[in-house]
Amino acid sequence: MTEIRARLAAPTDPRGRLVSIFVGAVLLPSLALSLVLFYLIPAHAEATTVALTKRAEKVLAYVEEELEEVVRARALEAARAVPTDLLLEGRPEAIHEALRERGFESGRFESLHLVVSSPLGGGAMASTSSDDFAGLREALGRFPEGDDLDSVEMPIGAGSSGELRFRFECSWVHGELLKQYFENEFANPDQSIVVRVTEGAQVVYENRPTPDDRFEVTRLLTTPSFRGLKVHLRYRERSIADDVRRWKLGTTALIGFIDLMLGAGLYLVYANVRREMHLSRLKSDFVANVSHELKTPLALIRLYSETLEMGRVASPERAHEYYRVISKESQRLTQLINNILDFSRIEAGRKEYSFQPTSVARVVEDVIEAYRFQIEQQGFVLETAIAGDLPDVDADQEALSQAVINLVNNAIKYSRDQKWVRVEVRREGGAVHVAVSDRGIGIARDQQKRIFEKFYRAEDSLVHETKGSGLGLSLVRHIMEAHGGEVRVESASGRGSTFTLVLPAPVAGKP
C-alpha cells in the first residue's frame, strides 16, 4: 500500500495525475458545496416555514374579507326586500315580519336598521319635517352603535344613501352562513386546505375531518357578526412542519447520495488505477523474468555448441553430456515459447482447440517419458500411478500435454530439500483426475485463488528466488475450462502442493 500511495503521489505518473485531477476538480469542490448546502438547509427550511405560514395567514385574511363581503351582500339583499320606512323605524318585529313575507327565513338578524347619512339633504328625505326628524332621532337612539354592528352603505333613492347597520343571529351564522360560504364560495378546488371554525372549545364548522388537531395558523375574526369565532387552517395531507421536514430529509438524502456516488467514483478510479499499476508491475516483472528465462538456456546452448564445434571436448562421454544439456535447454525454451504464444492467442481470443477421443493415460505417459531424464538428473524421485481402466475423453492432446508439463515443471522448480514428484491418473465418478504432487515450498491458503491469475506470483521470498513468467497456471486453468473441467489445488506453506486436473469423461452407453 505504501508503494501504491507513493506511485499515486508521483507527479510523473499519469494515473496519479488522473486521480489528483478527479479529487481536486470534482470531489473536493463537491464536498465543499455539500457542506455549504448542509449549512444552508436549516436556514432555507426556516425561511420556507415562514413563507408557508405567511401564505396560510394570507388565506385566512382573504377568508375574513370574503366573509365580510358575504354578510354585507346578504344584509343588502334582505334590506332591499324591506320598505325604507321600516328600516328607518328599526322595529325588529316589523322588519322580521316583512322579511318572512318576502321568503326570508326568520331569525336571521339580531338587528337590522337604516341610518340616513344626511337628513337635511335632498331627494327622498328632503320632505321630512324637523319634528319628524326629531322623532326619528329619538327612535334611532334605541339601537346600539359602534363596533357591535356591521355596516354597509345603502342607496335609498335620488342620489341619497344611508348606512345600513346589522348583526346576524349567531345560530344562523353558525348553521347556515359558514356552511354555504365554505362549500360554495371558498376557493379550495383540490380540497387540499382544511378549515375549522371554533367558538371557545366548541367546533362550529369543519370542511373535512382531520387526522389530528394540529392546525398551522389561527385567526380571530373581528367582524361583529363573527365576533368570538376563530378560523384554523392546515393542509390536508401533512402540516407545514411535516412538509418542510420532508423537504429537508429529501434534500439531505439527495446530497448524501451524490456524495456517496462521488466517493464510490473515487474508489472505483483508485481501484482501477491500483489494478492497472499492479498489472503494469506484473507485466514488467514478466518481461524481466522471461528475458532471464530466455537468456539462461540460450547462453548454455551457445556455450556448449561452441565447445562442441571447436572440438574442445575431452571425451565422447563429455560430448554426450553436452548434447543432453543442449536438448534439455531446447525443451525448456520450447515450453516457455509455447506458453507465451498460447497466452497471446488466448488474450487475442484466437486460441483454438482440436477435440478428439484421447487417452489421458497415454498423454501423461508421454510427458513423463520426455521429462524423466531431466527429473532424475536433478535428483528427484519420480513416482507414477496410472489406473488401467480409464476411458477416453474428448480433449486436445497437445493442450492437455502442455497443462501436465506446466504442473510437472512447477513441481520441480518449487521444490527445495525434498525432491519428490508423484503423478497419478485415476477415475473418480464421471471424471478422470490427473494429480501432480510435490513436497516443495507450498502455497499459503489466502493466495491459492490468485495463483491462477495471469502474471501473478505468490508473495513469498522462496517463490521469487525462482524465475518464472507467471503464465503457467493461468494457461492450465484456461485449458481446463475449455475442456469443461477444472483445476484444483491442495497446499499449505512448507508442506508441498497437489494440483489436480479434472476432465469430464463420457458416461457409459451415452455418446
DAWO-V557989 format. One record per residue. N is the residue number from 1. RES is the residue in one letter. PHI is phi as a letter, one per 40 degrees, with the letter a starting at -180 (* if undefined). OMEGA is omega in radians with two decimals (* if undefined). D_LAST is the distance of its C-alpha to the last C-alpha in Angstrom with 1 decimal. Layout:
n = {N | N}
res = {RES | RES}
phi = {PHI | PHI}
omega = {OMEGA | OMEGA}
d_last = {D_LAST | D_LAST}
//
This chain:
n = {1 | 2 | 3 | 4 | 5 | 6 | 7 | 8 | 9 | 10 | 11 | 12 | 13 | 14 | 15 | 16 | 17 | 18 | 19 | 20 | 21 | 22 | 23 | 24 | 25 | 26 | 27 | 28 | 29 | 30 | 31 | 32 | 33 | 34 | 35 | 36 | 37 | 38 | 39 | 40 | 41 | 42 | 43 | 44 | 45 | 46 | 47 | 48 | 49 | 50 | 51 | 52 | 53 | 54 | 55 | 56 | 57 | 58 | 59 | 60 | 61 | 62 | 63 | 64 | 65 | 66 | 67 | 68 | 69 | 70 | 71 | 72 | 73 | 74 | 75 | 76 | 77 | 78 | 79 | 80 | 81 | 82 | 83 | 84 | 85 | 86 | 87 | 88 | 89 | 90 | 91 | 92 | 93 | 94 | 95 | 96 | 97 | 98 | 99 | 100 | 101 | 102 | 103 | 104 | 105 | 106 | 107 | 108 | 109 | 110 | 111 | 112 | 113 | 114 | 115 | 116 | 117 | 118 | 119 | 120 | 121 | 122 | 123 | 124 | 125 | 126 | 127 | 128 | 129 | 130 | 131 | 132 | 133 | 134 | 135 | 136 | 137 | 138 | 139 | 140 | 141 | 142 | 143 | 144 | 145 | 146 | 147 | 148 | 149 | 150 | 151 | 152 | 153 | 154 | 155 | 156 | 157 | 158 | 159 | 160 | 161 | 162 | 163 | 164 | 165 | 166 | 167 | 168 | 169 | 170 | 171 | 172 | 173 | 174 | 175 | 176 | 177 | 178 | 179 | 180 | 181 | 182 | 183 | 184 | 185 | 186 | 187 | 188 | 189 | 190 | 191 | 192 | 193 | 194 | 195 | 196 | 197 | 198 | 199 | 200 | 201 | 202 | 203 | 204 | 205 | 206 | 207 | 208 | 209 | 210 | 211 | 212 | 213 | 214 | 215 | 216 | 217 | 218 | 219 | 220 | 221 | 222 | 223 | 224 | 225 | 226 | 227 | 228 | 229 | 230 | 231 | 232 | 233 | 234 | 235 | 236 | 237 | 238 | 239 | 240 | 241 | 242 | 243 | 244 | 245 | 246 | 247 | 248 | 249 | 250 | 251 | 252 | 253 | 254 | 255 | 256 | 257 | 258 | 259 | 260 | 261 | 262 | 263 | 264 | 265 | 266 | 267 | 268 | 269 | 270 | 271 | 272 | 273 | 274 | 275 | 276 | 277 | 278 | 279 | 280 | 281 | 282 | 283 | 284 | 285 | 286 | 287 | 288 | 289 | 290 | 291 | 292 | 293 | 294 | 295 | 296 | 297 | 298 | 299 | 300 | 301 | 302 | 303 | 304 | 305 | 306 | 307 | 308 | 309 | 310 | 311 | 312 | 313 | 314 | 315 | 316 | 317 | 318 | 319 | 320 | 321 | 322 | 323 | 324 | 325 | 326 | 327 | 328 | 329 | 330 | 331 | 332 | 333 | 334 | 335 | 336 | 337 | 338 | 339 | 340 | 341 | 342 | 343 | 344 | 345 | 346 | 347 | 348 | 349 | 350 | 351 | 352 | 353 | 354 | 355 | 356 | 357 | 358 | 359 | 360 | 361 | 362 | 363 | 364 | 365 | 366 | 367 | 368 | 369 | 370 | 371 | 372 | 373 | 374 | 375 | 376 | 377 | 378 | 379 | 380 | 381 | 382 | 383 | 384 | 385 | 386 | 387 | 388 | 389 | 390 | 391 | 392 | 393 | 394 | 395 | 396 | 397 | 398 | 399 | 400 | 401 | 402 | 403 | 404 | 405 | 406 | 407 | 408 | 409 | 410 | 411 | 412 | 413 | 414 | 415 | 416 | 417 | 418 | 419 | 420 | 421 | 422 | 423 | 424 | 425 | 426 | 427 | 428 | 429 | 430 | 431 | 432 | 433 | 434 | 435 | 436 | 437 | 438 | 439 | 440 | 441 | 442 | 443 | 444 | 445 | 446 | 447 | 448 | 449 | 450 | 451 | 452 | 453 | 454 | 455 | 456 | 457 | 458 | 459 | 460 | 461 | 462 | 463 | 464 | 465 | 466 | 467 | 468 | 469 | 470 | 471 | 472 | 473 | 474 | 475 | 476 | 477 | 478 | 479 | 480 | 481 | 482 | 483 | 484 | 485 | 486 | 487 | 488 | 489 | 490 | 491 | 492 | 493 | 494 | 495 | 496 | 497 | 498 | 499 | 500 | 501 | 502 | 503 | 504 | 505 | 506 | 507 | 508 | 509 | 510 | 511}
res = {M | T | E | I | R | A | R | L | A | A | P | T | D | P | R | G | R | L | V | S | I | F | V | G | A | V | L | L | P | S | L | A | L | S | L | V | L | F | Y | L | I | P | A | H | A | E | A | T | T | V | A | L | T | K | R | A | E | K | V | L | A | Y | V | E | E | E | L | E | E | V | V | R | A | R | A | L | E | A | A | R | A | V | P | T | D | L | L | L | E | G | R | P | E | A | I | H | E | A | L | R | E | R | G | F | E | S | G | R | F | E | S | L | H | L | V | V | S | S | P | L | G | G | G | A | M | A | S | T | S | S | D | D | F | A | G | L | R | E | A | L | G | R | F | P | E | G | D | D | L | D | S | V | E | M | P | I | G | A | G | S | S | G | E | L | R | F | R | F | E | C | S | W | V | H | G | E | L | L | K | Q | Y | F | E | N | E | F | A | N | P | D | Q | S | I | V | V | R | V | T | E | G | A | Q | V | V | Y | E | N | R | P | T | P | D | D | R | F | E | V | T | R | L | L | T | T | P | S | F | R | G | L | K | V | H | L | R | Y | R | E | R | S | I | A | D | D | V | R | R | W | K | L | G | T | T | A | L | I | G | F | I | D | L | M | L | G | A | G | L | Y | L | V | Y | A | N | V | R | R | E | M | H | L | S | R | L | K | S | D | F | V | A | N | V | S | H | E | L | K | T | P | L | A | L | I | R | L | Y | S | E | T | L | E | M | G | R | V | A | S | P | E | R | A | H | E | Y | Y | R | V | I | S | K | E | S | Q | R | L | T | Q | L | I | N | N | I | L | D | F | S | R | I | E | A | G | R | K | E | Y | S | F | Q | P | T | S | V | A | R | V | V | E | D | V | I | E | A | Y | R | F | Q | I | E | Q | Q | G | F | V | L | E | T | A | I | A | G | D | L | P | D | V | D | A | D | Q | E | A | L | S | Q | A | V | I | N | L | V | N | N | A | I | K | Y | S | R | D | Q | K | W | V | R | V | E | V | R | R | E | G | G | A | V | H | V | A | V | S | D | R | G | I | G | I | A | R | D | Q | Q | K | R | I | F | E | K | F | Y | R | A | E | D | S | L | V | H | E | T | K | G | S | G | L | G | L | S | L | V | R | H | I | M | E | A | H | G | G | E | V | R | V | E | S | A | S | G | R | G | S | T | F | T | L | V | L | P | A | P | V | A | G | K | P}
phi = {* | c | c | c | c | c | c | c | c | c | c | c | c | c | c | c | c | c | c | c | c | c | c | c | c | b | c | c | c | c | c | c | c | c | c | c | c | c | c | c | d | d | c | c | c | c | c | c | c | c | c | c | c | c | c | c | c | c | c | c | c | c | c | c | c | c | c | c | c | c | c | c | c | c | c | c | c | c | c | c | c | b | d | c | c | c | c | c | c | g | c | d | c | c | c | c | c | c | c | c | c | b | g | c | c | c | g | c | b | c | a | a | a | b | b | c | c | a | c | c | c | c | g | c | c | c | c | c | c | c | c | c | c | c | c | c | c | c | c | c | c | c | c | c | b | g | c | c | b | c | a | a | c | b | c | b | h | f | g | c | a | b | b | c | b | a | a | c | c | c | c | c | c | c | c | b | c | c | c | c | c | c | c | b | b | c | c | a | c | c | f | c | b | b | b | b | b | b | b | g | c | c | c | c | a | a | c | a | c | b | c | a | c | c | b | c | b | b | b | c | c | b | c | d | c | b | c | g | c | b | b | b | b | a | c | c | c | a | c | c | c | c | c | c | c | c | c | c | c | c | c | c | c | c | c | c | c | c | c | c | c | c | c | c | c | c | c | c | c | c | c | c | c | c | c | c | c | c | c | c | c | c | c | c | c | c | c | c | c | c | d | c | c | c | c | c | c | c | c | c | c | c | c | c | c | c | c | c | c | c | g | c | c | c | a | c | c | c | c | c | c | c | c | c | c | c | c | c | c | c | c | c | c | d | c | c | c | c | c | c | c | c | c | c | c | c | c | c | g | b | c | b | b | b | c | a | d | b | c | c | c | c | c | c | c | c | c | c | c | c | b | c | c | c | c | c | c | c | g | c | c | b | b | b | a | b | c | c | b | c | c | c | b | c | a | c | d | c | c | c | c | c | c | c | c | c | c | c | c | c | c | c | c | b | b | b | c | c | c | a | b | b | b | b | b | a | b | b | g | c | a | b | b | b | b | b | b | a | b | c | c | g | b | c | c | c | b | c | c | c | c | c | c | c | g | c | b | d | c | b | c | c | c | c | c | b | c | a | c | g | b | d | c | c | c | d | c | c | c | c | c | c | c | g | b | a | b | b | b | b | a | a | d | g | b | g | a | b | b | b | c | b | b | c | b | c | c | d | g | b | c}
omega = {3.10 | 3.14 | 3.14 | 3.12 | 3.12 | 3.14 | 3.12 | -3.11 | -3.08 | -3.10 | -3.11 | -3.12 | -3.11 | 3.13 | 3.06 | 3.09 | 3.11 | 3.11 | 3.13 | 3.11 | 3.14 | -3.12 | -3.06 | -3.03 | -3.06 | -2.98 | -3.08 | 3.07 | 3.13 | 3.11 | 3.10 | 3.11 | 3.12 | 3.11 | 3.11 | -3.13 | 3.11 | 3.10 | -3.08 | -3.08 | 3.12 | 3.13 | 3.12 | 3.11 | 3.11 | 3.11 | 3.10 | 3.10 | 3.11 | -3.12 | 3.13 | 3.11 | 3.11 | 3.12 | 3.09 | 3.10 | 3.08 | 3.10 | 3.14 | 3.07 | 3.09 | 3.10 | -3.14 | 3.11 | -3.13 | 3.09 | 3.08 | 3.11 | -3.12 | -3.10 | 3.09 | 3.12 | 3.14 | 3.13 | 3.10 | 3.12 | 3.13 | -3.10 | -3.14 | 3.11 | -3.11 | 3.09 | -3.09 | -3.12 | 3.08 | 3.11 | 3.12 | 3.13 | 2.99 | 3.12 | -3.06 | -3.08 | -3.12 | -3.14 | 3.13 | 3.12 | 3.13 | 3.11 | 3.11 | 3.14 | -3.12 | 2.98 | 3.09 | -3.13 | -3.10 | 3.09 | -3.13 | -3.04 | 2.86 | -3.11 | 3.08 | 3.11 | -3.06 | 3.07 | -3.13 | -3.12 | -3.14 | -3.10 | -3.13 | -3.12 | -3.13 | 3.06 | -3.03 | -3.10 | -3.06 | -3.08 | -3.13 | -3.12 | -3.13 | 3.11 | 3.10 | -3.12 | 3.10 | 3.11 | 3.13 | 3.13 | 3.11 | 3.12 | -3.12 | 3.14 | 3.12 | -3.02 | 3.09 | 3.13 | 3.10 | -3.02 | -3.10 | -3.09 | 2.96 | 3.14 | 3.09 | 3.14 | -3.10 | 3.08 | -3.11 | 3.01 | 3.04 | 3.08 | 3.13 | 3.12 | 3.09 | 3.13 | 3.12 | 3.12 | -3.01 | 2.96 | -3.12 | 3.03 | -3.13 | -3.10 | -3.14 | 3.10 | -3.10 | -3.01 | -3.02 | -2.97 | -3.12 | -3.14 | 3.14 | -3.11 | -3.04 | -3.14 | -3.03 | -3.00 | -3.12 | -3.10 | 3.14 | -2.95 | -3.11 | 3.11 | -3.14 | -3.11 | 3.06 | -3.11 | 3.07 | 3.09 | -3.12 | 2.99 | -3.00 | 3.12 | -3.07 | 3.07 | -3.14 | -3.13 | 3.06 | -3.04 | 3.04 | 3.13 | -3.12 | 3.13 | 3.10 | -3.10 | 3.13 | 3.07 | -3.00 | -3.00 | 3.11 | 3.12 | 3.08 | -3.11 | -3.10 | 3.10 | -3.07 | -3.13 | -3.13 | -3.07 | -3.12 | 3.14 | 3.05 | 3.08 | -3.14 | -3.10 | 3.00 | 3.07 | -2.94 | -3.00 | -3.10 | -3.13 | 3.09 | 3.13 | 3.11 | -3.14 | 3.13 | 3.12 | 3.11 | 3.11 | 3.14 | -3.13 | 3.13 | -3.14 | 3.12 | 3.12 | 3.13 | 3.13 | 3.10 | 3.11 | 3.12 | 3.11 | 3.11 | 3.11 | 3.10 | 3.10 | 3.10 | 3.09 | 3.11 | 3.14 | 3.13 | 3.09 | -3.13 | -3.13 | 3.14 | 3.11 | 3.13 | 3.13 | 3.14 | 3.11 | 3.12 | 3.10 | 3.11 | 3.12 | 3.13 | 3.12 | 3.10 | 3.09 | 3.13 | 3.13 | -3.14 | -3.12 | 3.14 | 3.10 | 3.11 | -3.14 | 3.12 | -3.04 | -3.06 | -3.14 | 3.10 | 3.12 | 3.14 | 3.14 | 3.14 | -3.11 | -3.08 | 3.12 | 3.09 | 3.12 | 3.11 | -3.10 | -3.09 | 3.07 | -3.11 | -3.12 | -3.03 | -3.06 | 3.08 | 3.12 | 3.11 | 3.10 | 3.12 | 3.11 | 3.11 | 3.11 | 3.13 | 3.11 | 3.13 | 3.13 | -3.13 | -3.13 | 3.07 | 3.08 | 3.13 | 3.09 | 3.14 | -3.14 | -3.14 | -3.13 | 3.10 | 3.11 | -3.11 | -3.14 | 3.13 | 3.11 | 3.12 | 3.12 | 3.13 | -3.13 | -3.13 | -3.14 | -3.10 | -3.13 | 3.13 | -3.13 | 3.10 | -3.07 | 3.07 | 3.12 | -3.01 | 3.05 | 3.14 | -3.14 | -3.13 | 3.14 | -3.10 | 3.12 | 3.12 | 3.13 | -3.12 | -3.14 | -3.13 | -3.05 | -3.07 | -3.11 | 3.14 | -3.12 | -3.09 | 3.11 | 3.13 | 3.03 | -3.13 | 2.97 | -3.09 | 3.08 | 3.09 | 3.08 | -3.08 | -3.13 | -3.09 | -3.07 | -3.06 | 3.09 | 3.02 | 3.11 | 3.04 | -3.05 | 2.97 | -3.01 | -3.12 | 3.14 | 3.13 | 3.09 | -3.14 | 3.11 | -3.14 | 3.13 | 3.13 | 3.14 | 3.12 | 3.12 | 3.11 | 3.13 | 3.14 | -3.05 | -2.99 | 3.02 | -3.11 | -3.04 | -3.09 | -3.08 | -3.06 | 3.12 | 3.10 | 3.08 | -3.09 | 3.06 | -3.08 | 3.09 | 3.08 | 3.14 | -3.13 | -3.11 | 3.03 | -3.08 | 3.02 | -3.06 | 3.08 | -3.06 | 3.06 | 3.09 | -3.08 | -3.01 | 3.11 | -3.09 | 3.10 | -3.07 | -3.08 | -3.14 | -3.04 | 3.11 | -3.03 | -3.06 | 3.14 | 3.07 | -3.12 | 3.11 | -3.04 | 3.01 | -3.05 | -3.13 | -3.11 | -3.12 | 3.12 | 3.11 | -3.05 | 3.01 | -3.13 | -3.12 | 3.10 | -3.09 | -3.07 | -3.11 | -2.98 | -3.09 | 3.07 | 3.09 | 3.13 | 3.14 | -3.12 | 3.13 | -3.11 | 3.09 | 3.09 | 3.12 | -3.11 | 3.14 | -3.12 | 3.05 | -3.11 | 3.13 | 3.00 | -3.05 | 3.03 | -3.10 | 3.10 | -3.07 | 3.10 | -3.07 | 3.01 | 3.07 | -3.07 | 3.02 | -3.12 | -3.12 | 3.13 | 3.14 | 3.13 | 3.13 | -3.11 | 3.12 | -3.12 | -3.13 | *}
d_last = {53.6 | 57.0 | 55.5 | 53.8 | 57.1 | 59.0 | 56.7 | 56.9 | 60.6 | 60.9 | 62.7 | 60.8 | 57.4 | 56.3 | 53.9 | 56.7 | 58.9 | 56.3 | 56.3 | 60.1 | 60.5 | 58.2 | 60.2 | 63.6 | 63.2 | 60.9 | 60.6 | 64.2 | 65.9 | 63.6 | 64.3 | 68.0 | 67.9 | 66.1 | 68.8 | 71.5 | 69.8 | 69.5 | 73.2 | 74.0 | 72.0 | 74.5 | 77.4 | 75.7 | 74.8 | 78.5 | 79.6 | 77.2 | 78.5 | 82.1 | 81.2 | 79.5 | 82.4 | 84.9 | 83.1 | 83.2 | 86.9 | 87.5 | 85.8 | 88.2 | 91.2 | 90.1 | 89.9 | 93.4 | 94.8 | 93.2 | 94.6 | 98.0 | 97.7 | 96.6 | 99.6 | 102.0 | 100.7 | 100.9 | 104.4 | 105.6 | 104.0 | 106.0 | 109.1 | 109.3 | 109.4 | 112.5 | 116.0 | 117.1 | 120.2 | 118.2 | 116.0 | 119.2 | 120.7 | 117.5 | 118.1 | 114.7 | 115.5 | 116.6 | 113.6 | 111.1 | 112.9 | 112.6 | 108.9 | 108.3 | 110.2 | 107.9 | 104.6 | 103.9 | 102.8 | 105.4 | 105.2 | 103.6 | 106.3 | 108.2 | 110.5 | 110.9 | 114.0 | 115.2 | 117.3 | 119.0 | 118.6 | 122.2 | 124.7 | 127.4 | 125.2 | 125.4 | 123.5 | 123.1 | 124.6 | 127.6 | 129.8 | 129.4 | 132.8 | 133.3 | 134.1 | 130.8 | 128.9 | 130.5 | 129.4 | 125.9 | 125.7 | 126.9 | 124.2 | 121.4 | 122.5 | 121.0 | 117.4 | 115.5 | 114.7 | 112.6 | 109.0 | 109.0 | 108.6 | 106.3 | 108.0 | 107.4 | 109.7 | 110.7 | 112.7 | 115.6 | 117.0 | 119.1 | 117.4 | 118.1 | 115.5 | 115.3 | 113.1 | 111.2 | 110.7 | 108.3 | 106.1 | 103.5 | 103.2 | 100.6 | 99.1 | 98.6 | 97.1 | 94.7 | 93.8 | 93.9 | 94.3 | 91.5 | 89.0 | 90.0 | 89.7 | 86.4 | 84.7 | 86.2 | 87.5 | 85.6 | 83.0 | 79.8 | 77.2 | 74.0 | 75.7 | 74.7 | 78.1 | 79.4 | 83.2 | 85.3 | 89.1 | 90.9 | 94.4 | 94.8 | 91.9 | 91.6 | 88.9 | 90.7 | 87.8 | 84.1 | 82.0 | 78.8 | 77.8 | 76.6 | 74.0 | 76.7 | 80.3 | 79.6 | 81.4 | 81.5 | 85.0 | 88.2 | 91.3 | 94.6 | 96.2 | 99.9 | 100.8 | 103.5 | 101.7 | 98.6 | 100.4 | 98.7 | 95.3 | 92.3 | 89.3 | 86.0 | 82.9 | 79.3 | 76.0 | 73.9 | 70.5 | 71.5 | 74.7 | 75.7 | 75.0 | 71.5 | 70.9 | 72.1 | 70.1 | 66.9 | 67.7 | 68.2 | 65.0 | 63.0 | 64.7 | 64.2 | 60.5 | 60.0 | 61.8 | 59.8 | 56.5 | 57.5 | 58.5 | 55.3 | 53.3 | 55.5 | 54.9 | 51.2 | 51.5 | 53.5 | 51.0 | 48.1 | 50.2 | 51.1 | 47.5 | 46.3 | 49.1 | 48.5 | 44.8 | 45.7 | 48.3 | 46.0 | 43.5 | 46.4 | 47.5 | 44.0 | 43.8 | 47.2 | 46.3 | 43.1 | 45.3 | 47.7 | 45.1 | 43.3 | 46.7 | 47.5 | 44.2 | 44.8 | 48.5 | 48.3 | 46.0 | 47.7 | 51.1 | 50.1 | 48.6 | 51.8 | 54.1 | 52.6 | 52.1 | 55.8 | 57.0 | 55.2 | 56.5 | 60.1 | 60.0 | 60.9 | 58.6 | 60.7 | 58.4 | 55.3 | 53.7 | 54.4 | 53.1 | 49.8 | 49.6 | 50.2 | 47.3 | 45.0 | 46.1 | 45.6 | 42.1 | 41.2 | 42.7 | 40.9 | 37.5 | 38.7 | 39.6 | 36.4 | 34.4 | 36.7 | 36.6 | 32.7 | 32.8 | 35.3 | 33.6 | 30.2 | 32.1 | 33.9 | 30.7 | 29.2 | 32.5 | 32.7 | 29.2 | 28.4 | 26.1 | 22.9 | 19.9 | 18.0 | 14.5 | 12.9 | 11.5 | 14.6 | 16.5 | 18.2 | 20.8 | 21.8 | 22.2 | 24.4 | 26.3 | 27.2 | 28.5 | 30.5 | 32.0 | 33.0 | 34.7 | 35.9 | 39.3 | 39.8 | 38.9 | 41.2 | 44.0 | 44.2 | 44.7 | 41.4 | 40.0 | 36.3 | 34.2 | 30.6 | 28.2 | 24.8 | 22.8 | 21.6 | 18.4 | 16.4 | 12.7 | 12.0 | 11.3 | 11.0 | 14.8 | 17.9 | 19.7 | 23.1 | 22.8 | 21.4 | 24.4 | 26.7 | 25.7 | 26.4 | 29.6 | 30.9 | 30.5 | 32.3 | 35.0 | 35.6 | 36.0 | 38.5 | 40.4 | 40.9 | 42.0 | 45.8 | 47.4 | 44.5 | 42.5 | 39.4 | 35.7 | 32.8 | 29.2 | 26.7 | 23.0 | 21.4 | 18.5 | 19.2 | 17.0 | 13.6 | 15.1 | 16.8 | 20.5 | 22.9 | 26.4 | 29.6 | 32.8 | 36.4 | 39.9 | 41.1 | 42.8 | 40.0 | 39.5 | 41.3 | 39.3 | 40.6 | 39.3 | 35.8 | 34.3 | 36.2 | 35.4 | 32.2 | 34.4 | 35.3 | 38.7 | 39.1 | 40.7 | 41.7 | 45.4 | 46.4 | 49.2 | 47.3 | 44.4 | 46.7 | 48.4 | 45.2 | 44.5 | 41.1 | 39.6 | 37.8 | 34.7 | 32.6 | 31.1 | 30.7 | 28.6 | 26.5 | 25.9 | 24.9 | 22.5 | 20.8 | 20.7 | 19.2 | 16.3 | 16.0 | 17.8 | 21.5 | 24.6 | 26.9 | 30.5 | 32.8 | 36.3 | 40.0 | 43.0 | 44.4 | 41.7 | 38.9 | 35.4 | 31.8 | 29.1 | 25.5 | 22.4 | 19.5 | 16.1 | 13.0 | 10.7 | 7.1 | 7.8 | 8.1 | 6.8 | 3.8 | 0.0}
//
